[in-house]
Amino acid sequence: MALAIDALRHGWAISVDGALTLLPAETGFGPRTTAPRMLISAARAATLKLANQREAAQPDAPVLIRGAEAFDLEAARAIADPALDLQFPFKGPFLAEPIAHPDAARAAMELARLAGVLPAFLVDPDTVGEAQQVASTDLAEWRDPARLKIASRARLPVAAAEDAEIVAFRSADDLREHVALVIGEQNGERAPLARLHSECLTGDILGSLKCDCGPQLDAALHAMADEAAKGGWGVLLYLRQEGRGIGLINKLRAYRLQDQGYDTVDANNRLGLPTEARDFPVAARMLGLLGVRSIRLMTNNPAKVEALEAEGVIVAERVPHQLPPNPHNARYLETKRDRTGHLLK
């Protein structure tokens, strides 16, 4: 898995299940490389008005397309990247072909997301070297939260709480290292105030006004410090899942599309990516390793509650965690309320 993800970032070909040899459209290289077919995500197919060519029984399945001529990398990138839609407005006509190996195709889409590249591939390109082998079943093993372990822990005084402890978690093949911040004295008999916070470089570190991530993080830490002062405790899980799981580069691409008028959901879908791709079983595993079975969860997202409860975590209470909007994130918050079910007033 790690080698396959690395290959996609470098623009090298991968072979999934020995059935599909795929070259990433975004990062692939070779001036004379062509392929008779392309594999694109269902969401990108819908953007390109190819939704009627998806299999009705599997509307979220990738789409395999063939054009009148072979695809070179320039043509492939024009199909894959919505930033090029205005420059190359006319695409097709394309013929959708049956996918003989659907598990391999789905795995390829997931690998692209994990690598942070656009989910589009040249299929069986003619001038690639040896492809990195990967099995679609490797994804299930890679995702297995049981592989996550506590790697280290240390005292970490922070501005909100000088008695905090940081705990780092590591999995064998996953280069992302998640952390938890425990505030106050851990009490196994008392449900902590908890927050699942997905990494947001732009909001948490740079103070972006396009989202509410930075203020939410700061408010959560101070709320946990207040809880500790009353004899309780808190735990913040900082999950390395930038952009709701689509990665930093693709998040910035989505920002660019938002500047053109698309909302968060439509921007992600134009990129061919899911609206929600976070790994909540990892969060449940982190809580389990900390000995936490029940929490009071700070969230406005009922889907987070459902996801954790599905993994065996008891959510004793949902604690609203809403902050005032600003002129730059008002539409973003409205989209969360209207299209992704967040409980915002």
N, C-alpha and C positions, 0 to 999 in steps of 0.2 A: 504493500500500500504506500508506504513512505517513498519508495523508489518511483512508483508510478506517478504520484503527486509531483515529485521533483522533476520527473521527465516532462510533464505537461508544462510546468513553469519554465523549463528550458526550451520548450518547443520541439521536444523529441516525440517520436511515435510510441504509442502503447498498443499492446495486443490484449484484448479482453476475452478471456476464456478460450484463447486460440482461435476465436471465431471472427472477430472484428479487429482489423488493424486500423488505427485511428491517429490522425495527425491534428493537433489542436489548431483551429483556424486562426486564433488570435496570435499565438506565439510561434507557430510553425515557420520554418524557413526553407529556402530552396527556390531559386528563380524559375526553374522549369518544372517544379512539382505540380502535378495535376492529379485529379481523381474523378472517376465517373459519377460519384454520388457524395452527398453530404448528409450528416446526421445532425439534426437540430432539436431543441427542446420543444415541448408542446406549447409552452407560453410564447416562444419566439415564432412558432408556426402560426399561432393565432394573430400575432402582430402583422405577419406577412400575408394575412388573409388565406392561410392554408389550413384553417381549422376544419374545413369540410373534407380534408384529405387525411385527417386522423381517424383511427379506428374508433367507431362509435362505442364499442365495449370498453375501450381504454382511452378515455379522453385526455389523460395526463401522460400518455406514452410518448416517447420521442418520435420524431417523424424522419423517415429516410427519403430524401428527394434526389431526383435525377433531372438534369437540365438538358437542353438541346445540345450543348457542348460540355466537355469536361470542365470541372471547376479548377481554376488555379487559385493560389492563395489570395490574390487581390479580390477576385470575385467572391471567394469564401468569406473574407473579412467584411465585404459589403453586405453580405447576407447576415453575418453574425452580429455586427456592431450597429446598434441604433444610432450612434453618433454619425454614421455615414448614410443614414436613410435619405437625407435631403440631397446629398451629393450624388447618390445613386438611387433615384426614386423608382426606377423601373427594374423589377426583378422577375425572372421567370420568362415563360411559363415553366412550371415544374411538374413532374409526375411523381407522386408518392408511391413507393414500393413497399411491399410487405417486409417486415423485419423478422428474419428467420431466427434471430437470437435476442429476444426482447430483454432477457435478464442482463445480457452483456450491454445492450444499449442503455438501459436504465443506470447501470453501474457507471457507464461512461459519463452520463450527465452529472451524477453525484461526484465523481472524481474531479470533473471540471470545477464544480462549486467548491470543493475542498481545496483545490489548487488556486482558487481565486481568478480563474480565467473564464472567458465567455463560453457557454455550453454549446459549442458547434465544432464539428470535426469533418475533415476530409476522410472518406472511407476508402480503404485500400489504395492509398496514394502510390504513385509509380516510382518515386525516386528516394524513398526513405531507406535508412540503414536498418540495423537490427532494432526491433521494437522491444520495449520493456514489457515483460509478461506480467499480467495480473489476472486474478480470478474474481468473478463477481461475488463469490462467496467470501472473499477476503474482507469485503465491506462489513459484513455482519460481525466478523471477528474484531475488526478494527473499532467498530462502534460499541463493542461489548463493554459496558461500564465497569464490569468486574476487573478489567485490566488497569483501572485507575487506582493508584496507591498514594498514600501520604509520603512525600519525598523529604520534607523538612518543615520545621516550625520554629518560630522565634518570637520574642517579645518585640513589639513594634509600636512605640508611642506615636500617635497621630494627633493632628490638631483637635479632632473632636473628642478623643479619648486617649489619655496617656497610659492606660492599662491594657491596651489592645494587644492581641497576639495574632500573628499572621501564620497561616498554614498553607504550604504549597503542595499541589497534587501533580502527579506525572503518570502518563501512560506510555507503554513500550514504544509504539510507533508514531504517536501523535506528538508533534513538536510544540503544540499549544500547552502551556502550563497554567492551569487554573489556580486561583488562590481563594482562601477564605480569611476574613478578618473577624475574629471573635472579640467582642467587647463586653467587659464585665466578667464576673466569675461564672464559669459554665456550671449549670445546674441541670442534671439529667431529669429531674422531676418537674421542671418548669419549662413550658414551651417558650423558646426564645422569640424575640422580634426578629424576623428574617427578611432579607431582601435578596432576590436574584438579580444581579446587575450585569448586563452584557457589555463587554468592552466597547468603548466609544472614544477613539483617539481624539476626534474632532471636538466632542462635547466635554469629555472628562479632563482632557489635558489642555486643549487649545481654547476652551471656553466658547465653542460654537453656539450661536443663537438659533440655529436651524432646528435643533431638537431640545428636549428637556433633560437630557441624560446627565449632564454635569450637575445641575441643581438637584436632581433626584438623588444622585450619589451623595452629595453633601448633606442633604436633608435626612437621608436614611442614616448616615453615620451619627448625626447629632441626635436623631430620635433614639438610636440604640444607646448612645451615651446617657440620655435622660432615663431610659429604661434601666440601665445599670445603676444609676444613682438612686433608683427606687428599690433596689434589691433584685432586679431582674437581670437579663442579659440579652445580647443580640449577636447575630451572625450574618455577615454580608458575604455572599458568594460572588466573586468577580470572575465571570466566565469569559474566556478568550474566544468570543464568537461575534466578531465585529460585523456591524451591519445586519444584525439578526441572522448571522450565519452566512452571508454572501461574501464577506471579506471587504477589506478597506478599499481596494481599487474599484471593485464593482459598486461599493456604496458611493464613491465619488462620482462614478458614471451616472448613478441614479440621481445624485444631486444635480448634475448637469441637465438631465432630462426634466427634473422638477423646475429648473429655471426656464425651461421651455413651456411650462404649463401643466405637466403631468403631476398627478399626486404620487405619494409613496408607492402605493400598490401598483398603479399603472407603469410607473418608471421601472420597478423591478421586473414586471412582466414583459415590458418591451426589451429588456436585457435577456429575456429567456430564463429568468430566475424566479424562485418562489418568493412569496411575500414573507413567509416565516420558515426559517430553516435551522432554528436553534435546537440544541441537543439537551433536552431537559432530563433524560435519564442520567446524564453526567452530574447534574446538580443533585439529583436524588442520591446518587452514589457518594458524593462529597458529604452530604448531610449524614448518611449512614456511617461513613468513616469517622465522622466527628461524634458519633453516638447520639445523633439527633433523630428522633422519630416523629415528633410533633412540633409544629411551628405556628407562629402568628405571622402571616405572610403580608408584607407591604407590597401591594400591587393594585393596579386598576384593571388588570387583564384576567378575566375569568379563565381563559385558556391556560394560563400558568397554573392556576389552582387545579384544573382538571388534569393537566399533564403530570404534576407532582403526585396527585392522589392516585393516578394510574400506576405510578411506580411505588406505591405503598407508603408515601409520606402522608401523615395526618396533618391537614391544614385546619387547625382549630379555629382560626379566625382569618378573614381577609381584612387587612387594614388599608383603607384608601390612602393613596400616595400621590395626590394631585397638587401641582404647583401652578401659579398664575402663568398664562401665556404671554409671549411678547410678540411684536409685529412680525418677526421672522419665523416663528414656529406655530402661529395660530392655525394655519391650514394643515400643518402636519398633525397637530393634536385633533383637529376636526376629522381628519382621515382615520386616525386611530379609533375615534369614537364611532364614526359612521360606517367604516368598512372592515375594521378588524375587531369590533366588539368590545373595545375598552369602555369602562364605566366612568365616563367623564361628563361633568355637567356643563 
